[in-house]
């Protein structure tokens, strides 16, 4: 846990890619669930933010 937080503050690729991947997965889940219209409404935005974040953090150092 401490290494994860240190990686976030030091702008390391691993922890930030994990957060971006979780956002992408959450956006896809929000898109496919049939229960809440609010989740479906924001699913594209969450997936887009995760994708753009993944592209940006892929340029961080290891």
C-alpha positions, 0 to 999 in steps of 0.5 A: 500500500505504501509503495502504491502511494509512493508511486502515485506521488512520484508519478510512476507508470504502474500505479497510474496505469492501474487506476486508468485501467480500473476507470476503463473497466468501470466505464464498460461495466456502467455501459453494460448494466441494465439497472441505472440510467445515470450510470449508463449516461456517464459511462462514455465519459468515464471510459474516455477519461480512463483511456486518455489517462492511460495514454498520458501515463504510458509516457511516465517513467517506470 
